[in-house]
């Protein structure tokens, strides 16, 4: 039963591998590796700044609360409610 799906799975796996390689080559380190392989970029030493301190914000697990505080000062617009006409009984 599994043999009927083998061709579909192979084609899907090949497409997934192509997409993975393309995504890797378009971002960050992958782009640099492709540029090095093609000879567009020269190798440069990375050891000189390897252990430098990086300024990072304090870690917080209260993401929702932090976003709520940031958006609390935004003006809010409520729905416009039409005035209800007053009916008098005669």
JOBEL-V571096 format. One record per backbone hydrogen bond with DSSP energy under -1.0 kcal/mol. CO is the residue of the C=O (numbers start at 0). NH is the residue of the N-H. E is the energy in kcal/mol with one decimal. If there is no record, write none. Layout:
# JOBEL-V571096
co=<CO	CO>
nh=<NH	NH>
e=<E	E>
This chain:
# JOBEL-V571096
co=<1	4	5	6	7	8	9	10	11	12	13	14	15	16	17	18	19	20	26	26	27	28	29	30	31	32	33	34	34	46	60	61	62	63	64	65	66	70>
nh=<4	8	9	10	11	12	13	14	15	16	17	18	19	20	21	22	23	24	29	30	31	32	33	34	35	36	37	39	40	49	62	65	66	67	68	69	70	73>
e=<-1.0	-2.6	-2.3	-2.3	-2.5	-2.5	-2.3	-2.4	-2.5	-2.3	-2.2	-2.4	-2.4	-2.4	-2.3	-2.5	-2.5	-2.3	-1.2	-1.4	-1.7	-2.5	-2.4	-2.4	-2.4	-2.5	-2.3	-1.9	-1.2	-1.1	-1.3	-2.0	-2.4	-2.2	-2.1	-1.9	-2.0	-1.1>
